[in-house]
């Protein structure tokens, strides 16, 4: 075994360790490139050919795995059925009091636990608009006159 083979074997190990230590796909393509180049070095390819093989094999690995990577890396928020109540108006069915940790609203045919977005106590039968969702609780505010 000559020194270029040791170099590519070392590169393969380093890229493999980096890949194993990270949560996402960060260096797997270079590990594949180093492994393919290790084989080229074993067959006596020149340094220039080895570098070209490394670049080509790494690029090919990236091109082949790109759709898989996009699916895993994509940070798109996937809407759920619960998200459809955001921005909707609801009727308070149990007084909303953040300090007492009480409150419920009725919207979209369901009763949800609710909390006020500004800490205001909201009485029963008040119309509110849903601002956001925290777990299974809706965060609401009182509907303004112009929104009714």
Buried (B, 14 or more C-beta within 10 A) or exposed (E): EEEBBEBBBEBBEBBBEBBEEEEEBEBBBBBBBBBBBBEBBBEEBEEEBBEBBBEEBBEBBBEEBEEEBEEEEEEEEEEEEEEEBBEBBBBBBBBBBBEEEBBBBBBEEEEBBBBBBEEEEBEEEBBBBBBEBEEEBBBBBBBEEEEE
